Structures are given as structure tokens and as C-alpha cells.
């Protein structure tokens, strides 16, 4: 429907303890158009304290025209931000 597009996202640990990504897969995609999005590179875990980072890549390959959306979920051991989710 117009080709694929990839975007790389960065997770940063700003906490005072190591951050462990606990999901399997570490980054999961759900929602109405989840099949249009693929995690092509999963992030590493754990993330070091006070600034440790890791990246993951999501590829978008729309199956039809129009707005396509899904939810990205990252399960982790942070007690007040688990899971971390955002819409794409």
C-alpha cells in the first residue's frame, strides 16, 4: 500500500536501580491494526542505572489505505510504570 517505514525508539532508565524488561517478547504490539506493525529489533535488558539505554525498531507495513493504529507495550519491573504503553 505504499511501502514500509521503520522507526527506532530509545528506552532510557532514569532510575536508581537496573531496569529489567520482563515481557516475552520484550516489546509487544496489540490493537486493531497490530498486524501492520512488526518489532524487527527487540531491546536489550537490563538497562543500567541512571541513564542506561537500549533501542528497538518497529516496521510499519500498512495492509490498506487510511489511518492505522496500534498500542506498543513494554513490560518491566518498574513498580509505577509497568507496563509502559504508547499508541502508534
PyMOL Python script that loads the backbone (N, CA, C, O; Angstrom):
from pymol import cmd

cmd.read_pdbstr("""\
ATOM      1  N   UNK A   1       0.822  -1.198   0.000  1.00  0.00           N
ATOM      2  CA  UNK A   1       0.000   0.000   0.000  1.00  0.00           C
ATOM      3  C   UNK A   1       0.862   1.256   0.000  1.00  0.00           C
ATOM      4  O   UNK A   1       0.350   2.332   0.308  1.00  0.00           O
ATOM      5  N   UNK A   2       2.095   1.170  -0.318  1.00  0.00           N
ATOM      6  CA  UNK A   2       2.931   2.355  -0.336  1.00  0.00           C
ATOM      7  C   UNK A   2       4.291   2.132   0.275  1.00  0.00           C
ATOM      8  O   UNK A   2       5.055   3.082   0.445  1.00  0.00           O
ATOM      9  N   UNK A   3       4.610   0.900   0.608  1.00  0.00           N
ATOM     10  CA  UNK A   3       5.930   0.614   1.143  1.00  0.00           C
ATOM     11  C   UNK A   3       5.980   0.579   2.654  1.00  0.00           C
ATOM     12  O   UNK A   3       4.998   0.855   3.345  1.00  0.00           O
ATOM     13  N   UNK A   4       7.155   0.231   3.141  1.00  0.00           N
ATOM     14  CA  UNK A   4       7.345   0.105   4.577  1.00  0.00           C
ATOM     15  C   UNK A   4       8.122   1.296   5.121  1.00  0.00           C
ATOM     16  O   UNK A   4       8.810   2.002   4.384  1.00  0.00           O
ATOM     17  N   UNK A   5       7.996   1.496   6.417  1.00  0.00           N
ATOM     18  CA  UNK A   5       8.689   2.569   7.105  1.00  0.00           C
ATOM     19  C   UNK A   5       9.123   2.042   8.456  1.00  0.00           C
ATOM     20  O   UNK A   5       8.327   1.416   9.156  1.00  0.00           O
ATOM     21  N   UNK A   6      10.365   2.280   8.838  1.00  0.00           N
ATOM     22  CA  UNK A   6      10.874   1.828  10.133  1.00  0.00           C
ATOM     23  C   UNK A   6      11.210   3.016  11.017  1.00  0.00           C
ATOM     24  O   UNK A   6      11.669   4.059  10.550  1.00  0.00           O
ATOM     25  N   UNK A   7      10.965   2.828  12.316  1.00  0.00           N
ATOM     26  CA  UNK A   7      11.291   3.860  13.305  1.00  0.00           C
ATOM     27  C   UNK A   7      11.982   3.183  14.477  1.00  0.00           C
ATOM     28  O   UNK A   7      11.527   2.148  14.964  1.00  0.00           O
ATOM     29  N   UNK A   8      13.082   3.772  14.926  1.00  0.00           N
ATOM     30  CA  UNK A   8      13.810   3.258  16.077  1.00  0.00           C
ATOM     31  C   UNK A   8      13.471   4.098  17.301  1.00  0.00           C
ATOM     32  O   UNK A   8      13.493   5.328  17.248  1.00  0.00           O
ATOM     33  N   UNK A   9      13.158   3.424  18.400  1.00  0.00           N
ATOM     34  CA  UNK A   9      12.794   4.060  19.659  1.00  0.00           C
ATOM     35  C   UNK A   9      13.873   3.751  20.692  1.00  0.00           C
ATOM     36  O   UNK A   9      14.493   2.688  20.647  1.00  0.00           O
ATOM     37  N   UNK A  10      14.096   4.675  21.617  1.00  0.00           N
ATOM     38  CA  UNK A  10      15.082   4.503  22.675  1.00  0.00           C
ATOM     39  C   UNK A  10      14.398   4.460  24.025  1.00  0.00           C
ATOM     40  O   UNK A  10      13.549   5.299  24.327  1.00  0.00           O
ATOM     41  N   UNK A  11      14.764   3.485  24.837  1.00  0.00           N
ATOM     42  CA  UNK A  11      14.307   3.393  26.225  1.00  0.00           C
ATOM     43  C   UNK A  11      15.479   3.856  27.086  1.00  0.00           C
ATOM     44  O   UNK A  11      16.604   3.388  26.914  1.00  0.00           O
ATOM     45  N   UNK A  12      15.212   4.772  28.010  1.00  0.00           N
ATOM     46  CA  UNK A  12      16.238   5.276  28.916  1.00  0.00           C
ATOM     47  C   UNK A  12      15.829   4.993  30.350  1.00  0.00           C
ATOM     48  O   UNK A  12      14.691   5.258  30.738  1.00  0.00           O
ATOM     49  N   UNK A  13      16.736   4.465  31.129  1.00  0.00           N
ATOM     50  CA  UNK A  13      16.499   4.214  32.545  1.00  0.00           C
ATOM     51  C   UNK A  13      17.003   5.421  33.337  1.00  0.00           C
ATOM     52  O   UNK A  13      18.209   5.647  33.426  1.00  0.00           O
ATOM     53  N   UNK A  14      16.089   6.188  33.907  1.00  0.00           N
ATOM     54  CA  UNK A  14      16.478   7.343  34.715  1.00  0.00           C
ATOM     55  C   UNK A  14      16.414   7.020  36.208  1.00  0.00           C
ATOM     56  O   UNK A  14      16.566   7.910  37.045  1.00  0.00           O
ATOM     57  N   UNK A  15      16.192   5.758  36.539  1.00  0.00           N
ATOM     58  CA  UNK A  15      16.043   5.345  37.926  1.00  0.00           C
ATOM     59  C   UNK A  15      17.353   5.044  38.622  1.00  0.00           C
ATOM     60  O   UNK A  15      18.434   5.145  38.041  1.00  0.00           O
ATOM     61  N   UNK A  16      17.221   4.670  39.892  1.00  0.00           N
ATOM     62  CA  UNK A  16      18.383   4.381  40.733  1.00  0.00           C
ATOM     63  C   UNK A  16      18.629   2.886  40.898  1.00  0.00           C
ATOM     64  O   UNK A  16      19.426   2.471  41.740  1.00  0.00           O
ATOM     65  N   UNK A  17      17.950   2.088  40.101  1.00  0.00           N
ATOM     66  CA  UNK A  17      18.166   0.635  40.075  1.00  0.00           C
ATOM     67  C   UNK A  17      18.129   0.184  38.623  1.00  0.00           C
ATOM     68  O   UNK A  17      17.567   0.870  37.770  1.00  0.00           O
ATOM     69  N   UNK A  18      18.722  -0.960  38.345  1.00  0.00           N
ATOM     70  CA  UNK A  18      18.668  -1.511  36.988  1.00  0.00           C
ATOM     71  C   UNK A  18      17.209  -1.702  36.589  1.00  0.00           C
ATOM     72  O   UNK A  18      16.380  -2.061  37.424  1.00  0.00           O
ATOM     73  N   UNK A  19      16.895  -1.467  35.329  1.00  0.00           N
ATOM     74  CA  UNK A  19      15.546  -1.661  34.804  1.00  0.00           C
ATOM     75  C   UNK A  19      15.542  -2.927  33.964  1.00  0.00           C
ATOM     76  O   UNK A  19      16.300  -3.053  33.003  1.00  0.00           O
ATOM     77  N   UNK A  20      14.678  -3.861  34.339  1.00  0.00           N
ATOM     78  CA  UNK A  20      14.562  -5.120  33.609  1.00  0.00           C
ATOM     79  C   UNK A  20      13.295  -5.111  32.767  1.00  0.00           C
ATOM     80  O   UNK A  20      12.206  -4.835  33.272  1.00  0.00           O
ATOM     81  N   UNK A  21      13.439  -5.411  31.491  1.00  0.00           N
ATOM     82  CA  UNK A  21      12.293  -5.575  30.601  1.00  0.00           C
ATOM     83  C   UNK A  21      11.874  -7.031  30.726  1.00  0.00           C
ATOM     84  O   UNK A  21      12.672  -7.933  30.470  1.00  0.00           O
ATOM     85  N   UNK A  22      10.630  -7.266  31.117  1.00  0.00           N
ATOM     86  CA  UNK A  22      10.219  -8.600  31.549  1.00  0.00           C
ATOM     87  C   UNK A  22       9.275  -9.325  30.604  1.00  0.00           C
ATOM     88  O   UNK A  22       8.952 -10.488  30.843  1.00  0.00           O
ATOM     89  N   UNK A  23       8.827  -8.681  29.548  1.00  0.00           N
ATOM     90  CA  UNK A  23       7.874  -9.317  28.648  1.00  0.00           C
ATOM     91  C   UNK A  23       8.521 -10.313  27.706  1.00  0.00           C
ATOM     92  O   UNK A  23       9.735 -10.312  27.500  1.00  0.00           O
ATOM     93  N   UNK A  24       7.678 -11.159  27.142  1.00  0.00           N
ATOM     94  CA  UNK A  24       8.129 -12.098  26.123  1.00  0.00           C
ATOM     95  C   UNK A  24       7.099 -12.095  25.004  1.00  0.00           C
ATOM     96  O   UNK A  24       6.094 -12.801  25.095  1.00  0.00           O
ATOM     97  N   UNK A  25       7.323 -11.325  23.960  1.00  0.00           N
ATOM     98  CA  UNK A  25       8.519 -10.563  23.629  1.00  0.00           C
ATOM     99  C   UNK A  25       8.641  -9.317  24.511  1.00  0.00           C
ATOM    100  O   UNK A  25       7.674  -8.914  25.158  1.00  0.00           O
ATOM    101  N   UNK A  26       9.819  -8.716  24.533  1.00  0.00           N
ATOM    102  CA  UNK A  26      10.053  -7.537  25.372  1.00  0.00           C
ATOM    103  C   UNK A  26       9.176  -6.366  24.954  1.00  0.00           C
ATOM    104  O   UNK A  26       8.666  -5.640  25.808  1.00  0.00           O
ATOM    105  N   UNK A  27       8.993  -6.173  23.651  1.00  0.00           N
ATOM    106  CA  UNK A  27       8.088  -5.150  23.131  1.00  0.00           C
ATOM    107  C   UNK A  27       6.983  -5.884  22.386  1.00  0.00           C
ATOM    108  O   UNK A  27       7.248  -6.663  21.470  1.00  0.00           O
ATOM    109  N   UNK A  28       5.733  -5.626  22.791  1.00  0.00           N
ATOM    110  CA  UNK A  28       4.581  -6.280  22.172  1.00  0.00           C
ATOM    111  C   UNK A  28       3.688  -5.233  21.519  1.00  0.00           C
ATOM    112  O   UNK A  28       3.598  -4.100  21.991  1.00  0.00           O
ATOM    113  N   UNK A  29       3.037  -5.617  20.444  1.00  0.00           N
ATOM    114  CA  UNK A  29       2.126  -4.727  19.729  1.00  0.00           C
ATOM    115  C   UNK A  29       0.742  -5.359  19.726  1.00  0.00           C
ATOM    116  O   UNK A  29       0.587  -6.542  19.424  1.00  0.00           O
ATOM    117  N   UNK A  30      -0.266  -4.553  20.068  1.00  0.00           N
ATOM    118  CA  UNK A  30      -1.647  -5.038  20.099  1.00  0.00           C
ATOM    119  C   UNK A  30      -2.563  -3.965  19.510  1.00  0.00           C
ATOM    120  O   UNK A  30      -2.130  -2.849  19.222  1.00  0.00           O
ATOM    121  N   UNK A  31      -3.812  -4.319  19.341  1.00  0.00           N
ATOM    122  CA  UNK A  31      -4.795  -3.356  18.850  1.00  0.00           C
ATOM    123  C   UNK A  31      -5.329  -3.709  17.479  1.00  0.00           C
ATOM    124  O   UNK A  31      -4.960  -4.719  16.880  1.00  0.00           O
ATOM    125  N   UNK A  32      -6.203  -2.852  17.006  1.00  0.00           N
ATOM    126  CA  UNK A  32      -6.943  -3.082  15.769  1.00  0.00           C
ATOM    127  C   UNK A  32      -6.055  -3.379  14.568  1.00  0.00           C
ATOM    128  O   UNK A  32      -6.349  -4.293  13.798  1.00  0.00           O
ATOM    129  N   UNK A  33      -4.985  -2.633  14.399  1.00  0.00           N
ATOM    130  CA  UNK A  33      -4.126  -2.798  13.227  1.00  0.00           C
ATOM    131  C   UNK A  33      -2.743  -3.322  13.591  1.00  0.00           C
ATOM    132  O   UNK A  33      -1.766  -3.016  12.907  1.00  0.00           O
ATOM    133  N   UNK A  34      -2.651  -4.101  14.652  1.00  0.00           N
ATOM    134  CA  UNK A  34      -1.362  -4.607  15.134  1.00  0.00           C
ATOM    135  C   UNK A  34      -0.587  -5.352  14.054  1.00  0.00           C
ATOM    136  O   UNK A  34       0.642  -5.299  14.036  1.00  0.00           O
ATOM    137  N   UNK A  35      -1.268  -6.033  13.171  1.00  0.00           N
ATOM    138  CA  UNK A  35      -0.590  -6.812  12.128  1.00  0.00           C
ATOM    139  C   UNK A  35       0.174  -5.929  11.143  1.00  0.00           C
ATOM    140  O   UNK A  35       1.030  -6.427  10.411  1.00  0.00           O
ATOM    141  N   UNK A  36      -0.120  -4.627  11.112  1.00  0.00           N
ATOM    142  CA  UNK A  36       0.582  -3.707  10.220  1.00  0.00           C
ATOM    143  C   UNK A  36       1.921  -3.245  10.794  1.00  0.00           C
ATOM    144  O   UNK A  36       2.690  -2.567  10.114  1.00  0.00           O
ATOM    145  N   UNK A  37       2.196  -3.613  12.048  1.00  0.00           N
ATOM    146  CA  UNK A  37       3.415  -3.182  12.738  1.00  0.00           C
ATOM    147  C   UNK A  37       4.188  -4.412  13.202  1.00  0.00           C
ATOM    148  O   UNK A  37       3.601  -5.357  13.728  1.00  0.00           O
ATOM    149  N   UNK A  38       5.498  -4.399  13.007  1.00  0.00           N
ATOM    150  CA  UNK A  38       6.346  -5.520  13.406  1.00  0.00           C
ATOM    151  C   UNK A  38       7.563  -4.989  14.151  1.00  0.00           C
ATOM    152  O   UNK A  38       8.225  -4.059  13.692  1.00  0.00           O
ATOM    153  N   UNK A  39       7.852  -5.583  15.298  1.00  0.00           N
ATOM    154  CA  UNK A  39       9.085  -5.240  16.003  1.00  0.00           C
ATOM    155  C   UNK A  39      10.193  -6.033  15.321  1.00  0.00           C
ATOM    156  O   UNK A  39      10.234  -7.259  15.417  1.00  0.00           O
ATOM    157  N   UNK A  40      11.083  -5.336  14.638  1.00  0.00           N
ATOM    158  CA  UNK A  40      12.147  -6.009  13.894  1.00  0.00           C
ATOM    159  C   UNK A  40      13.424  -6.147  14.709  1.00  0.00           C
ATOM    160  O   UNK A  40      14.251  -7.011  14.415  1.00  0.00           O
ATOM    161  N   UNK A  41      13.601  -5.311  15.729  1.00  0.00           N
ATOM    162  CA  UNK A  41      14.738  -5.406  16.645  1.00  0.00           C
ATOM    163  C   UNK A  41      14.215  -5.222  18.057  1.00  0.00           C
ATOM    164  O   UNK A  41      13.666  -4.170  18.386  1.00  0.00           O
ATOM    165  N   UNK A  42      14.380  -6.238  18.895  1.00  0.00           N
ATOM    166  CA  UNK A  42      13.942  -6.157  20.290  1.00  0.00           C
ATOM    167  C   UNK A  42      15.032  -5.481  21.129  1.00  0.00           C
ATOM    168  O   UNK A  42      16.213  -5.579  20.795  1.00  0.00           O
ATOM    169  N   UNK A  43      14.650  -4.795  22.216  1.00  0.00           N
ATOM    170  CA  UNK A  43      15.629  -4.134  23.071  1.00  0.00           C
ATOM    171  C   UNK A  43      16.381  -5.118  23.960  1.00  0.00           C
ATOM    172  O   UNK A  43      15.916  -6.228  24.220  1.00  0.00           O
ATOM    173  N   UNK A  44      17.550  -4.686  24.417  1.00  0.00           N
ATOM    174  CA  UNK A  44      18.346  -5.467  25.369  1.00  0.00           C
ATOM    175  C   UNK A  44      17.849  -5.192  26.786  1.00  0.00           C
ATOM    176  O   UNK A  44      17.210  -4.171  27.041  1.00  0.00           O
ATOM    177  N   UNK A  45      18.142  -6.095  27.688  1.00  0.00           N
ATOM    178  CA  UNK A  45      17.813  -5.927  29.097  1.00  0.00           C
ATOM    179  C   UNK A  45      18.872  -6.610  29.927  1.00  0.00           C
ATOM    180  O   UNK A  45      19.413  -7.612  29.460  1.00  0.00           O
ATOM    181  N   UNK A  46      19.213  -6.159  31.108  1.00  0.00           N
ATOM    182  CA  UNK A  46      18.683  -4.990  31.821  1.00  0.00           C
ATOM    183  C   UNK A  46      19.337  -3.693  31.346  1.00  0.00           C
ATOM    184  O   UNK A  46      20.346  -3.704  30.642  1.00  0.00           O
ATOM    185  N   UNK A  47      18.727  -2.569  31.754  1.00  0.00           N
ATOM    186  CA  UNK A  47      19.276  -1.250  31.486  1.00  0.00           C
ATOM    187  C   UNK A  47      19.967  -0.762  32.739  1.00  0.00           C
ATOM    188  O   UNK A  47      19.412  -0.856  33.834  1.00  0.00           O
ATOM    189  N   UNK A  48      21.169  -0.244  32.589  1.00  0.00           N
ATOM    190  CA  UNK A  48      21.958   0.236  33.721  1.00  0.00           C
ATOM    191  C   UNK A  48      21.272   1.420  34.410  1.00  0.00           C
ATOM    192  O   UNK A  48      20.466   2.124  33.801  1.00  0.00           O
ATOM    193  N   UNK A  49      21.599   1.625  35.669  1.00  0.00           N
ATOM    194  CA  UNK A  49      21.021   2.725  36.440  1.00  0.00           C
ATOM    195  C   UNK A  49      21.441   4.071  35.873  1.00  0.00           C
ATOM    196  O   UNK A  49      22.468   4.194  35.205  1.00  0.00           O
ATOM    197  N   UNK A  50      20.627   5.071  36.154  1.00  0.00           N
ATOM    198  CA  UNK A  50      20.926   6.483  35.867  1.00  0.00           C
ATOM    199  C   UNK A  50      21.433   6.754  34.460  1.00  0.00           C
ATOM    200  O   UNK A  50      22.514   7.314  34.280  1.00  0.00           O
ATOM    201  N   UNK A  51      20.655   6.360  33.470  1.00  0.00           N
ATOM    202  CA  UNK A  51      20.985   6.727  32.094  1.00  0.00           C
ATOM    203  C   UNK A  51      21.254   5.594  31.136  1.00  0.00           C
ATOM    204  O   UNK A  51      21.572   5.845  29.974  1.00  0.00           O
ATOM    205  N   UNK A  52      21.138   4.343  31.582  1.00  0.00           N
ATOM    206  CA  UNK A  52      21.307   3.222  30.665  1.00  0.00           C
ATOM    207  C   UNK A  52      20.253   3.274  29.569  1.00  0.00           C
ATOM    208  O   UNK A  52      19.106   3.638  29.828  1.00  0.00           O
ATOM    209  N   UNK A  53      20.629   2.917  28.356  1.00  0.00           N
ATOM    210  CA  UNK A  53      19.679   2.957  27.237  1.00  0.00           C
ATOM    211  C   UNK A  53      19.724   1.668  26.431  1.00  0.00           C
ATOM    212  O   UNK A  53      20.693   0.910  26.477  1.00  0.00           O
ATOM    213  N   UNK A  54      18.656   1.449  25.698  1.00  0.00           N
ATOM    214  CA  UNK A  54      18.570   0.385  24.710  1.00  0.00           C
ATOM    215  C   UNK A  54      17.587   0.859  23.647  1.00  0.00           C
ATOM    216  O   UNK A  54      16.794   1.768  23.897  1.00  0.00           O
ATOM    217  N   UNK A  55      17.631   0.257  22.474  1.00  0.00           N
ATOM    218  CA  UNK A  55      16.731   0.660  21.397  1.00  0.00           C
ATOM    219  C   UNK A  55      15.950  -0.539  20.874  1.00  0.00           C
ATOM    220  O   UNK A  55      16.333  -1.693  21.069  1.00  0.00           O
ATOM    221  N   UNK A  56      14.852  -0.231  20.209  1.00  0.00           N
ATOM    222  CA  UNK A  56      14.096  -1.232  19.465  1.00  0.00           C
ATOM    223  C   UNK A  56      13.547  -0.573  18.211  1.00  0.00           C
ATOM    224  O   UNK A  56      13.379   0.645  18.163  1.00  0.00           O
ATOM    225  N   UNK A  57      13.272  -1.377  17.203  1.00  0.00           N
ATOM    226  CA  UNK A  57      12.802  -0.857  15.920  1.00  0.00           C
ATOM    227  C   UNK A  57      11.459  -1.481  15.566  1.00  0.00           C
ATOM    228  O   UNK A  57      11.260  -2.688  15.703  1.00  0.00           O
ATOM    229  N   UNK A  58      10.547  -0.636  15.111  1.00  0.00           N
ATOM    230  CA  UNK A  58       9.238  -1.090  14.639  1.00  0.00           C
ATOM    231  C   UNK A  58       9.110  -0.734  13.165  1.00  0.00           C
ATOM    232  O   UNK A  58       9.373   0.397  12.757  1.00  0.00           O
ATOM    233  N   UNK A  59       8.702  -1.717  12.381  1.00  0.00           N
ATOM    234  CA  UNK A  59       8.456  -1.504  10.952  1.00  0.00           C
ATOM    235  C   UNK A  59       6.953  -1.406  10.722  1.00  0.00           C
ATOM    236  O   UNK A  59       6.179  -2.201  11.255  1.00  0.00           O
ATOM    237  N   UNK A  60       6.553  -0.429   9.929  1.00  0.00           N
ATOM    238  CA  UNK A  60       5.151  -0.223   9.566  1.00  0.00           C
ATOM    239  C   UNK A  60       4.979  -0.612   8.108  1.00  0.00           C
ATOM    240  O   UNK A  60       5.655  -0.076   7.230  1.00  0.00           O
ATOM    241  N   UNK A  61       4.077  -1.542   7.855  1.00  0.00           N
ATOM    242  CA  UNK A  61       3.775  -2.011   6.502  1.00  0.00           C
ATOM    243  C   UNK A  61       2.262  -2.101   6.384  1.00  0.00           C
ATOM    244  O   UNK A  61       1.689  -3.165   6.617  1.00  0.00           O
ATOM    245  N   UNK A  62       1.597  -0.989   6.022  1.00  0.00           N
ATOM    246  CA  UNK A  62       0.135  -0.956   6.029  1.00  0.00           C
ATOM    247  C   UNK A  62      -0.494  -1.943   5.056  1.00  0.00           C
ATOM    248  O   UNK A  62      -0.035  -2.123   3.928  1.00  0.00           O
ATOM    249  N   UNK A  63      -1.556  -2.572   5.530  1.00  0.00           N
ATOM    250  CA  UNK A  63      -2.274  -3.550   4.708  1.00  0.00           C
ATOM    251  C   UNK A  63      -3.375  -2.912   3.867  1.00  0.00           C
ATOM    252  O   UNK A  63      -3.900  -3.550   2.955  1.00  0.00           O
ATOM    253  N   UNK A  64      -3.731  -1.661   4.162  1.00  0.00           N
ATOM    254  CA  UNK A  64      -4.718  -0.938   3.367  1.00  0.00           C
ATOM    255  C   UNK A  64      -4.543   0.555   3.604  1.00  0.00           C
ATOM    256  O   UNK A  64      -3.761   0.970   4.460  1.00  0.00           O
ATOM    257  N   UNK A  65      -5.271   1.352   2.847  1.00  0.00           N
ATOM    258  CA  UNK A  65      -5.209   2.802   2.979  1.00  0.00           C
ATOM    259  C   UNK A  65      -5.937   3.253   4.237  1.00  0.00           C
ATOM    260  O   UNK A  65      -6.745   2.513   4.799  1.00  0.00           O
ATOM    261  N   UNK A  66      -5.647   4.459   4.665  1.00  0.00           N
ATOM    262  CA  UNK A  66      -6.323   5.041   5.813  1.00  0.00           C
ATOM    263  C   UNK A  66      -5.467   4.990   7.064  1.00  0.00           C
ATOM    264  O   UNK A  66      -4.346   4.481   7.058  1.00  0.00           O
ATOM    265  N   UNK A  67      -6.019   5.527   8.125  1.00  0.00           N
ATOM    266  CA  UNK A  67      -5.313   5.583   9.399  1.00  0.00           C
ATOM    267  C   UNK A  67      -5.155   4.177   9.960  1.00  0.00           C
ATOM    268  O   UNK A  67      -6.108   3.399   9.985  1.00  0.00           O
ATOM    269  N   UNK A  68      -3.959   3.859  10.405  1.00  0.00           N
ATOM    270  CA  UNK A  68      -3.650   2.563  11.004  1.00  0.00           C
ATOM    271  C   UNK A  68      -3.099   2.852  12.392  1.00  0.00           C
ATOM    272  O   UNK A  68      -2.279   3.758  12.545  1.00  0.00           O
ATOM    273  N   UNK A  69      -3.525   2.110  13.404  1.00  0.00           N
ATOM    274  CA  UNK A  69      -3.057   2.374  14.760  1.00  0.00           C
ATOM    275  C   UNK A  69      -2.923   1.078  15.535  1.00  0.00           C
ATOM    276  O   UNK A  69      -3.549   0.065  15.224  1.00  0.00           O
ATOM    277  N   UNK A  70      -2.079   1.149  16.558  1.00  0.00           N
ATOM    278  CA  UNK A  70      -1.856   0.012  17.445  1.00  0.00           C
ATOM    279  C   UNK A  70      -1.288   0.554  18.755  1.00  0.00           C
ATOM    280  O   UNK A  70      -1.018   1.749  18.881  1.00  0.00           O
ATOM    281  N   UNK A  71      -1.112  -0.335  19.722  1.00  0.00           N
ATOM    282  CA  UNK A  71      -0.537   0.024  21.014  1.00  0.00           C
ATOM    283  C   UNK A  71       0.736  -0.766  21.238  1.00  0.00           C
ATOM    284  O   UNK A  71       0.770  -1.981  21.041  1.00  0.00           O
ATOM    285  N   UNK A  72       1.781  -0.069  21.651  1.00  0.00           N
ATOM    286  CA  UNK A  72       3.057  -0.694  21.993  1.00  0.00           C
ATOM    287  C   UNK A  72       3.096  -0.854  23.508  1.00  0.00           C
ATOM    288  O   UNK A  72       2.816   0.095  24.240  1.00  0.00           O
ATOM    289  N   UNK A  73       3.444  -2.053  23.986  1.00  0.00           N
ATOM    290  CA  UNK A  73       3.534  -2.329  25.420  1.00  0.00           C
ATOM    291  C   UNK A  73       4.906  -2.898  25.747  1.00  0.00           C
ATOM    292  O   UNK A  73       5.421  -3.775  25.054  1.00  0.00           O
ATOM    293  N   UNK A  74       5.483  -2.370  26.827  1.00  0.00           N
ATOM    294  CA  UNK A  74       6.792  -2.837  27.276  1.00  0.00           C
ATOM    295  C   UNK A  74       6.674  -3.196  28.754  1.00  0.00           C
ATOM    296  O   UNK A  74       6.648  -2.313  29.611  1.00  0.00           O
ATOM    297  N   UNK A  75       6.604  -4.481  29.049  1.00  0.00           N
ATOM    298  CA  UNK A  75       6.523  -4.941  30.435  1.00  0.00           C
ATOM    299  C   UNK A  75       7.895  -4.794  31.082  1.00  0.00           C
ATOM    300  O   UNK A  75       8.922  -5.041  30.450  1.00  0.00           O
ATOM    301  N   UNK A  76       7.898  -4.387  32.363  1.00  0.00           N
ATOM    302  CA  UNK A  76       9.156  -4.139  33.053  1.00  0.00           C
ATOM    303  C   UNK A  76       8.968  -4.263  34.560  1.00  0.00           C
ATOM    304  O   UNK A  76       7.859  -4.502  35.035  1.00  0.00           O
ATOM    305  N   UNK A  77      10.055  -4.099  35.308  1.00  0.00           N
ATOM    306  CA  UNK A  77       9.961  -4.228  36.759  1.00  0.00           C
ATOM    307  C   UNK A  77       9.921  -2.884  37.493  1.00  0.00           C
ATOM    308  O   UNK A  77      10.248  -2.820  38.678  1.00  0.00           O
ATOM    309  N   UNK A  78       9.526  -1.817  36.802  1.00  0.00           N
ATOM    310  CA  UNK A  78       9.332  -0.509  37.434  1.00  0.00           C
ATOM    311  C   UNK A  78       7.930  -0.506  38.051  1.00  0.00           C
ATOM    312  O   UNK A  78       6.939  -0.632  37.332  1.00  0.00           O
ATOM    313  N   UNK A  79       7.844  -0.367  39.359  1.00  0.00           N
ATOM    314  CA  UNK A  79       6.573  -0.537  40.067  1.00  0.00           C
ATOM    315  C   UNK A  79       5.500   0.473  39.679  1.00  0.00           C
ATOM    316  O   UNK A  79       4.316   0.167  39.825  1.00  0.00           O
ATOM    317  N   UNK A  80       5.850   1.653  39.196  1.00  0.00           N
ATOM    318  CA  UNK A  80       4.803   2.623  38.858  1.00  0.00           C
ATOM    319  C   UNK A  80       4.661   2.899  37.359  1.00  0.00           C
ATOM    320  O   UNK A  80       3.882   3.768  36.969  1.00  0.00           O
ATOM    321  N   UNK A  81       5.395   2.179  36.519  1.00  0.00           N
ATOM    322  CA  UNK A  81       5.261   2.361  35.066  1.00  0.00           C
ATOM    323  C   UNK A  81       5.288   1.023  34.336  1.00  0.00           C
ATOM    324  O   UNK A  81       5.942   0.881  33.303  1.00  0.00           O
ATOM    325  N   UNK A  82       4.578   0.054  34.881  1.00  0.00           N
ATOM    326  CA  UNK A  82       4.540  -1.269  34.283  1.00  0.00           C
ATOM    327  C   UNK A  82       3.107  -1.675  33.989  1.00  0.00           C
ATOM    328  O   UNK A  82       2.291  -1.709  34.910  1.00  0.00           O
ATOM    329  N   UNK A  83       2.769  -1.983  32.750  1.00  0.00           N
ATOM    330  CA  UNK A  83       3.645  -1.865  31.583  1.00  0.00           C
ATOM    331  C   UNK A  83       3.679  -0.402  31.108  1.00  0.00           C
ATOM    332  O   UNK A  83       2.784   0.392  31.400  1.00  0.00           O
ATOM    333  N   UNK A  84       4.730  -0.088  30.379  1.00  0.00           N
ATOM    334  CA  UNK A  84       4.809   1.212  29.727  1.00  0.00           C
ATOM    335  C   UNK A  84       4.158   1.038  28.370  1.00  0.00           C
ATOM    336  O   UNK A  84       4.541   0.147  27.612  1.00  0.00           O
ATOM    337  N   UNK A  85       3.168   1.883  28.046  1.00  0.00           N
ATOM    338  CA  UNK A  85       2.459   1.759  26.771  1.00  0.00           C
ATOM    339  C   UNK A  85       2.412   3.104  26.054  1.00  0.00           C
ATOM    340  O   UNK A  85       2.441   4.167  26.674  1.00  0.00           O
ATOM    341  N   UNK A  86       2.337   3.021  24.730  1.00  0.00           N
ATOM    342  CA  UNK A  86       2.082   4.213  23.930  1.00  0.00           C
ATOM    343  C   UNK A  86       1.423   3.808  22.620  1.00  0.00           C
ATOM    344  O   UNK A  86       1.581   2.682  22.149  1.00  0.00           O
ATOM    345  N   UNK A  87       0.683   4.745  22.041  1.00  0.00           N
ATOM    346  CA  UNK A  87      -0.030   4.495  20.790  1.00  0.00           C
ATOM    347  C   UNK A  87       0.865   4.853  19.604  1.00  0.00           C
ATOM    348  O   UNK A  87       1.629   5.818  19.643  1.00  0.00           O
ATOM    349  N   UNK A  88       0.744   4.038  18.542  1.00  0.00           N
ATOM    350  CA  UNK A  88       1.388   4.365  17.273  1.00  0.00           C
ATOM    351  C   UNK A  88       0.360   4.305  16.183  1.00  0.00           C
ATOM    352  O   UNK A  88       0.680   4.546  15.019  1.00  0.00           O
TER     353      UNK A  88
END
""", "prot")
cmd.dss("prot")
cmd.show_as("cartoon", "prot")
cmd.util.cbc("prot")
cmd.orient("prot")
